[in-house]
Amino acid sequence: MSNRPQVRGPRGLLTAAAAAVAVLSVVAAAPPGSAHKYRHQADVARTYYVSPTGKDVFDGLTAAQPFQHIQKCADVMVAGDTCEIMSGTYPETVVPAHSGSSGLPITYRAAPGAAVTISGASPVTGWSQVTGADVTAIASDPYAVDSPFSDAVAAGHVWSSDVDLGSDPGTVQVFTDKAMDIEAQWPYPGLDLLNPAIEHAGAGSADAVIADAALTRPAGYWDGARALTGYWYVSATTTVASSAPGSVTLSVAPPCVHKVVPTDTRYSLSGKIGELANPGEWFYDPAAHKLYVYSADSPAQHTVEAKQRQLAFDLTNASYTSVVGLDLFASTITMGSSSTHNTLDTLTGTYLSHYSDITRGATDCGSSVTRGVSDTGIVVNGTYNTVVNSDLSLSAGNGIALAGQNNTATDNIIHDVDYLGTYAAGIAVMGNSQRVVNNTIYRVGRSGINLQWGTTAGLTAGPDKIAYNDISQYARLSLDTAGIYTCCSADMMGSSVDHNLLHDGTPTPGVTPFAVAGVYADNGQSNLVIADNVGWNNLQGTVMLNGLGTGSHNNGVYNNTGGLTLFYVKGADQSTGTKIYNNIGQIVGSDGATAGGLVMSDNLDPALDPLFVDAAHHDYRLTDASPARNAAIPLPGVNDGSTDGVPSLGAYQYGAPKWTAGARR
C-alpha cells in the first residue's frame, strides 16, 4: 500500500510549491507514454478520466484528454485517487497495481449520468450460411446428415463463423443482442434455464442406464455426448458411453445417489451438432474452431458475442478499493484472501459466471454438489469487504460468494442464478463472522442462501448474521434444500438466522418432492439461533431440523411463523440443548421428539386459529383476539417489543411496528 506523506512546510523542508515542481520535474523526465509510471506517492488526490474514444498516451487528468482503458487508471492510481469512467463498453479485465489505504480508497466509478459496461464478451463476425455440402463435409460427426441440424440447414437457418473459443465447449457462452443463447441439446429446454423443458428417465432406467422411449436417434448417435442429470439433491455431468434407440448408457452412474431413478431423474444430452435446430441455440466444434448458430436471419444483422474473459476486475491483491455504479456483462469480480475493506456498490451484473460441465471428469459426490460454490459469481474473500445496492442475475453458479471473514452483503437484488442446480446459491456464505442482511433473492436453482462454516488462519472465528432477507422461488432444479440452507455437522457458534421472509419454494414439477423448507439445518448443524422468520408455501414449513449424523444440538428455534419439521432428533442424545419455543404453525415430527433431549414449550396448539391480520395476503401480524398474544416465554433480543405485558408467539410482536425484509430500495 502507498501512504501519502505530509507536505512539509518552512524551516528548510519542502513547501507545497516546491513539491509540485519536484513532481513536475519527475514527470517531465519520464519517457513518453509513462508519465505516471513512477508515481507511487502524492500529496493531492487526483481524478483520472477514461473514455472509449480516449488514448492511453494522454495524461488522463481531464475529460478532454481521457485514457482509453480503465487498466491505464489501474496502473497509475494511488491511495485517494479516482477513475471516472465515461459511457461505453470496456472489454477488459482490470488488475489494480496499487491499493488504497484507510480513509484514502482508490475508486473506480461511472461518471455522472454515464452508462458504463465492463464486458467479458467479444464480437463474433465473419458469418456464412451453412449449406448441405457443408453438412456432408462434417467428418467428425457422421450423424450430422439426416438430423434435425441438416433439416435446419436446408431451411436456411444455420450459420457459421471461424473463431477460437478454446478447447472446452463446456466453458463456451454465446450471446445474441445481449441475451444468452444455449448450447444445442435434447430436449430443447427453451431459453429460460430456471424453467426449462425437462425430460425424465423412464421405466427400465437403473444404475448408469437412462431408458426413455422418447430417445429415437439411431444407435451410436449419442456416443460421447455430455449428459446432465439431476436427482434429489445432486446435479452432475458425465459422458455417454453407448447409445441405442430408447436408451443411453452413461460412463458412470450419477454420483452421490449412484443410480438413475425412473421418473425422478431429469436429464439432458448435449455436444452433438445434430441437435442444432432451435431458436437461440449454438454448437461449437473445438477441433475446427468453428461456431454454428441457429438464426432466422443473418447473424450479421445482430450483435453476436462470445465470452472471452472471466473477470471484469481482479482485486486479488487489492484493498481499500471501491467499484461504484458500473455494469458487468459476462464477467465478474474476485478478491483474494488478503483483500480488505473493498466496496462494490451499485453494480448491475448479468451473466456473471458460466459453465456447463459440473463434474469435469470427477466421479465423487463432493466435487459435484459443491461445483461453483467458492469460485463463481462476485467472489468476496479476505476481510471487511462489502457488496451493497447491487443487482446481480444470470449465473450458472452464485450471485455472490462470501468467503473469508467479516464480509457483508446487503441491499442486493439477486435472481436467476445457479441455473445448473448445484450447491451454489444466490449468496454462498463460507468462512464465518459474515453479515447477509436485507437482500432480495428469487428464482434460484437450489438455495437462496447456502450457509456453510469455515475458519481463517490467524483470525478469531465468530457467528454469522443472516437477517431481514426476502427469499422466494428456490429449489427450482434441486431438492433437499431451503430458502436458507445450512449443512453439515458444524458448530455455528451462535450464528443467527432471523427476521427473514421465506416463501414459495418451487420444486421441479414431475418429481417426488422432499425437504423444501424456509430454513433447513441439515445433517447435524448445532448452535444456531433460528428466530422470528416467516414462511409460506414451503413443503416442510418455515424451519426444518435434521439431526442425522452428529445430531442437532444447542439450537434455538424461537418465535417463527409457518410451521416446523423435525428429522432424526429422537435418538438418545440426538438433540440435547435444542429449544423450540414460541412458534406458530404445525410441528411435523414432534411426537417423541423430546426423547432426544430437545425441549419444546409454548408453541401454539395447531388446532387453534392464530387469527392473523390477513393470512390470505401473507400479513401474519396478530389481531386483537389472537390466542398468540401474551403467551410466549420472554426471550430478550428475540421477542421484545410487544405492547402486551407478555411477549407474543410468532414472528410479529403484537403492537410493535411490523418489520420488513428485502433490499431497501
N, C-alpha and C positions, 0 to 999 in steps of 0.2 A: 504494500500500500504506500501511496505517496502522501506525505504530510506537508502542508503548505507552511513555510517559515513566516514568522512575523517580519515585516519590513522594518529594518532598524532605523532610528532617527539620527539626530546630531551626535556630537561627541566623537567624530571620526568614523561613525558607522554609516551604512548605506542609506541614503534617503530614497523616497519613493521615486523621485525623478531619475536618480542615478540608477536605481534598479531597473526602471523602464528602459533606459539607454543600454544597460547591460544586456537585457533580454533582446532588444532590437539588434544589438551587435551580434549576438549568437545567431539570430535568425538570418541576418544578412550574410553571415559567414557560412551558413549551411548550404549544401548543394541544392540545385533546383529540384523542386518536387518533394523535398524532405524538410521543409521549413519547420515542421513540428516534431521531427523525429526524436530530438533530444530534450523535449520539454517534459520533464518529469515532475517539476515543481513550479508553482507560480504563485504570485501574490494576489491575483484577481481572477475570479471565476469567469470563464468565457462561455459564450454560446456559439456553437457552430451550426451551420445550416447545410442541409442535404436536399438535392432535387435530382430526379432522373435526367434533367437537362443540364446538370452541373458538370464540373470537371474536377478530378482529384488533384490537378496541379494548382487549382485555386487555393486561397488561404482558408476558405470556408467560413470566414468571420462575418459575412453579410449575406442577406438573402439574394443580393445581386450577384454574388460570386460564391455559390454553394459548391460543396463536394458533390460528386455523382453517387458515391456509395456510402452507406451507413458504416461500413467497415473502416472507411477513412476516418470517420469520427472516432470509432473504437480504437484506432491506432494512436490517436493524438490526445484524447481527453484524459485529464487527471482529476483528482478529487475536487468536487464542486462544479465541474463543467456540465454543460447541457448540449445535447444534439437535438436540434429542432428539425423535424423531417417534414418536407413538403409533400403534397399529394402525389401519388404514383405507386407503382408496383416495383418492389425491390427483390429480385431473385437472388438472394444471397443468404449465407449463414454468417452472422455477426459474432466475432470472438473478441471480447474486450481485451486490450493489452494491459489495462490497469483497473484497479478497484477504487471506489470512493473511500471515504472514511466517515466516522461518526460525525453527524452534522453537516457533512460535505459529500453527499452522494453524487455519483455520476448518473445522469438522467438521459434516457432516450425517449423522446416524446413526439407525438404528432403536432405539427404547427397548428395554431388556432384555425379551426374550420377545415383542416386538411383531412383527406381520406387516404390513409397510408396502409398498404398491404405488403407484408413480408411473405414471399411465396416460395414454397419448396418445389413448385412445378415449373416446367419449361415447355414452350410451344413444340408441337409436333406438326411438321409441314411435309410437303412433297408427296401428297396423296395421289394414288392412281386407282382406278376402278379394277377390281379383280374380275377376271374372265374365266370362262370354262376351261380354256387352255391352261391358265394358272392353276386351277384346281387339279387337273390331271398331272401337273408337274410337281405337286407336293409329294415327294417321295417318302418323306418322314412319316406320313400317315396315309396308308392305302385306303383307309375308311373315309377319307375326305370326299371321295367320289360317291355319288348316290347317298348323300347325307342331307340333313337339314341345311348344312352350310352350303352345299352345292346348289340346293334349291334357292337359297337366298342370293347366291351369286348370279344365278340365272335370272332372278328378278331385278338385278341391278342394285342390290342393297349392301354390297360388301366392298370395302376399300382397304388399301394397304399403304404403309409407309415404311421405309428403311430407317430404323432408329435403334440405337443400342440402349436397352433398358436393363442391362445386367444379365446374369445367368440364371436368376431365380424368379420364375413367374409369380411365386408366392409373395414377392415384395412389390410387384408392379401395381401402380394405381394410375388410372386414366380418367380424365375429366373432359366433358364437352360443355362448353359455356358455363363453367364453374360448378357443374353438378357431376358427381362421381358416376362413372359407368361401372358395370360389373363384369367380372370375368365370365366368359361363356361357360354354362354349366347346365346340368339336368338335375332336377326340374328347373325350368326358368323361374327364378324367385320373385321377379319383379324388381323394382328399383328401391324399395323400402326394406332395408336389411334388418330392421327391428320388427317388421311384419311381413316376413317372406312367405311365399307359397311353399308348403312343406310336403315332402314325401316321407312316408313311414315304411319301415321294414314290414314285410308281410308274413303270413303264416309260413312256417318252414324255416324261418331265419333262426340261426343259432351260432354260437361260437364266433367265427370270423366270416360267416356267410350271411349276406343280405339277400333274402328271397323276396321277389316282388314281380307280379305278373305284368306290371307296367314297364319293366325293363325289356324292351323289344329290339334293342340293337343287336346286330349279328355277333356270333361268337368271336371273341378277341377284341371287339371294338373298344371296350373299356380297359383293356390291359395297360397298366402303367399310369392310369388316371389317378388323380388325388381324390380321396373320399373324405368328406367331412361327416362325422357322426355326432349325435347329441343324445344323451340319455341320462335322466335323473339329474345328477349334479356335475356331469363332466361332458365337455365338448372336446373332440380330438380329431386329428387328421392322420391318415396313413395312405398308402398306395394300394391300387387294385392289383392283386397277383394274377387273377384269371377271371374271365367273364364268359357268360353264355346268355342266350335269351332267357329271361326270368330270374337271373341271379348274378351276383358278383361275389368273388371271394377276396377278402382283404388280406394284405400281407401279414397283419397281426390283428387280433381281436382288440376292440376298444379298451384302453387302459382303465384302471380302477374297477370297472364292472366286469371286464374280461368276457364280454359276450354281446351279441346283437340280440335285442329283445323284440319279438314281434309286436307290432302296433306302437310300442313306446319309443323305439329308437328312430329318430329322424335322421335323414341323410341327404347328401347331395354329391354329385360327381362332376369334376371339372378337369381341365387340362387336355381336352380333345377339341380340335378345330371343328369337328363335325357338328358341335352344338352351337356354333356361332350363327344364330338365326333369329335373334330377337332384338327389339329396340334397346339401345343403351348397352349392348354387350361388346366385349373386345376379346381378342385372343393374341397372345404373344408367343412367337417362335424364337427362343433364345439362341438356337443354333444359327438361324438365318438372320437374326437381329431384325425381325420384321414384325410390325404391329398391324393387326387386322381389326377393323371396327365395322359394326353394322350401322348403317346410316341411311335414312330415306333420301337424303341428297348428299352432295359432295361435302366431306368434312372441311374442305377449304372455305365453305360458307359459314363455318363456325370457328370458335376458338377451341381447339383440341390441345390438351396439355397432358404431360405425364410427370409423375413425381420423380424428382432427381436429387432432392436434398431432404434430410430428415429434420434438420433444426433451423429455426429462424434465428435464435440466439443460443449460443453455447456459453452459459455462465458457470461452467465447471470450476473455473479458477477465479471467479469474480465475487466480490462482496460489496455491500453498500451501493448497489446498483439498482436503479428504478427503470422500468419499461412501462410507458404510460400511453394509453389511447391508440394502440396500434391494432391492425387486423393481421391475423396469422392464417395463411391458406396453405393446406397440405404440408404443414410443418409445425413444430412445437418449440418449447424452451426447456432446457435442462440445467440443473445445478449440480454441484459436486459436494462431497462430504465436508469440505472446508468452507463452503459458501455460507455467508451470514448476512443478515439484515438486507437482503434483496427484496424489492417490492415489485410485483406485477399487478398493474392497476388498469381497469377499464379496457381490457383486451377483448377482442372478438376472435375466437379461434374456431375454424372449421376444418374438418378432415385432419385432425391433429396427428394421428398415428394410424398406420395401416399395415396389415399382414394378413395372409390367408392360410398359411401353414402353421398350425398350432404346435404340433409335436416336433417338427423339424428332425424327424428320424428317431426321436426318443420313444421308448415303449413304457416308461414308468409313469405312474399316476401323477406324482408331484409335478413333473415338468409340464404336463398337460393342463392341470387345473390352474396353475399359477402363471401361465403364459401371459405376459403383458402386465402383470401386477406392478412390478417395480420399475419398469423402463418405458412406459407409454403414457401418452397424454402430457400435460405440463408436469414435469418431474421436479419436485421440490425436495432437495436434500440439504444437509447441513443444519444450521440452527437459526432461529428467529427470522425466517423468511415468510413472506405473505403473498397470497393470491387473493385479490379483492375486486369486487364490482365487475367481474368478467363474465362474458357469455361464451361458453365452450360447448361444442357439439361435434358429432360425427367422428367417432374414433373406433377402430377395431378393439382398442383397449380402454384405458382410463380416460376420464376427463382430467383429473388431477391425481398424481401420486405424491403423497406426503410421506417422505422418508425422513431420516434424521430425527431431530428433537426440537421441541418448542417452535414448530412452524404452524401457520394459520391459514385456513381457507374460509373466507367469509363473504357473504353477499354476492355469491356467484350463482348463475343460472347454467345448469349443465343438463344436456339431454342427448338422446340418440347416440349413446356410447356403449362400448362392449358389444358390438354387433356380431361377435363370434361366440359370446356366451361363456367365457372363461371366468375366473375369479377376479378379473379386472372389474372396475366399478366406476360409478360417477366420481367418487373420491375413494381411492385406496389409501387407507391410513396404516402406515407402518411405524416403526420406532415407538416413541412414547412422548408424553407431555405435549401432544398435538391438540390444536383447537379447530374444530369444524363447526361453525355456527352460522345460522341464518343463510343457508344455501337452499336453492330450489333445484331439485333433481328429478327428472322424469324420463320415461322411455329408456330403460336400460336392459341389457341382455340378462344380467343376473341381479346383483345387489346395487342399491343406490350408494351405500357406504359399506365398504369392506374393512372392518376394524380388526387389525392384527396387532401383535405386540413384538417389540424388539428393543434392544438396548444399544447404546452408543458408547464405545470405549472412552473412558475418561470423564463421562458425564453421569450425573446422578439421575436415575430414572424417576419419573413422576406420572401421575394419572393423565389420561386423555379427557377432553371435554367435547362431547358430541351433542349439540343442543340447538333447538329452535330451527331445525331444518324441515322443509316440506318435501317429502319424497313420495313419488307415486309411479305406477306403471312399471314395476320391477318384475323380475322373473319371466321376462318375455321369451327367453331362449333356454332357461335352465331352472331346475327345481332345487329343493332343499336349500332355500335361501330366504332373504328378507329385504325389507327396505334398508335396515341396518343389520348386517351380518357379522358375527364375530366368532372366531374359532382359533385354536383348539388347545385345550389343556394349559392355558396361560393364567397366571395370577395378574389381574389387570390393575392392581394397586389402587382400587377405589375409583377407577375411571367412571365417569358419569355419562349416561345416555338419557337425556331429559328434555322435556318440552318439544318433542318432535311430532309432526303430523305425518302419519304413515298409512297410506291408503291405496286402494285399487291395485293390489297385486294382480298381474295379468299373465298367468301361466299359459304356455303354448297350448292352443286348442288341440284336442285329439289325443292327449296323453293322460296317463293316470296321475292326478295331481298329488303332490306331497309337500308339506313343510314350506308354505309361503306365509310368512308372518311379518309383523311390523318390525320388531326387534327379535333377533334369534341368536341366543348364546348357545353355540353348538359344541358338542364333544368336550364337555368338561371345563368350560370357562368359569373362573372364580373371581370373587372380589370386585364385582361390578355393582354400580347403583343404576337401576333402570327405573326412572321415576317420571311421573307427570307426562307420559306420552299418550297420544290419542291415535287410534287406528280404526279403520273401517274397510270392509270388503277385503279382508285377509283370511285365507283358509284356516290358519291356526291362531287367529286373534292378534292382539297388539304385541304380546310378549310370548316367546317360546323359550323354555329352558330344556336342554338336552344334556344330561349328565353322563352320557356314555363315555367310558374311558376313565378319566381321573375324577369324575364327579363334579357336580355343580355346587360349589361351596362358597359360603360367605357372600352370597349375592343379596342385594336388597331390591325387591321388586315392589315399588310403592306407588300408590295413587295413579295407576294407569287406567285408562278408559278404553274398553273394546275387547276384553277377554284375554285369557292366557291358555297355553298348552304346556303340559309337563311331560317329559320323557326321561326315563332312566334316573329317577330321583328316589325310588322306593327301596333300593337295596341298602343293606347295612352301611351306615356312614356315607351314603352316596350324596347326601345334600345337607350335611351338617353346616350350621351357621347361616343358611339361607333363610330369609324372612320375606314373606309375601303378605303385605299389609295394605288395606285401604283401597283395593282395586274394585272397579266396576266392570262386570261382564262375566260370562261363564268361564269357569276354570276347568278345562278338559284334562283328565288325568289326575284329578285331585284325590280320588279315593285311595286311601292308603299312602298318600304321598308323605305324610309325616313320619312314616316308618324309617325313612332315610335320614331323618334328622332335621328337616326343614320345619319352620314354624309358619302356620297360616293363621291370620287373625284379622277380624274387622273388614272382611271383604263383603261387598253387598250380595245378599242372597239373590241368585239369578232368577228366582221366582218373582222378585219384586221389580216393578217398573221404576227405573231411576227418575222418571219424569223430567226428561231433558227439555230444554227450551224448544228445540226443533230438530229432532234426530233425523228426520227425512232430508234435511238440508245440512246435516253434519254440524249443527250447533249443539254441542254436548255440555253446555252450561246447565246448571241446576235451577229448576223452578222453585218457587216458594214452598211447594208441597213435597219436594223430593225427599225420599227416605234416606238419601245420601248425606243430608245436612246433619251437622252435629253428631257425626258417627265415627270419626276417624281417630286413630291413635295419633297424637301430636308428634310430628317429626320436624324439628327445626330445620329450616332450609329446604324442606320438601313441600310442606303443606301450610306454610304461613299465608296470611292474608285474608282469611275468611272474616266476614263481619259477624259471624256467629261466635258464641263463646268457645265452641269446639270446632276443629277443622272439619272439612267435608271429605267424603270419599271421592275418588276420581281425580282427574287432571285439572279441573277448574274449581277453585275455591269460591263458595257462594259469596256474592257481593264484591269480590275482587275484580279489578279490571281484567278483561279477557286477554290472555297472552296470545301473540300471533307468531307464526313461523314462516320461514322462507326468506328469500332475498328482499331487502328493504329498499326497493326502488321501483 
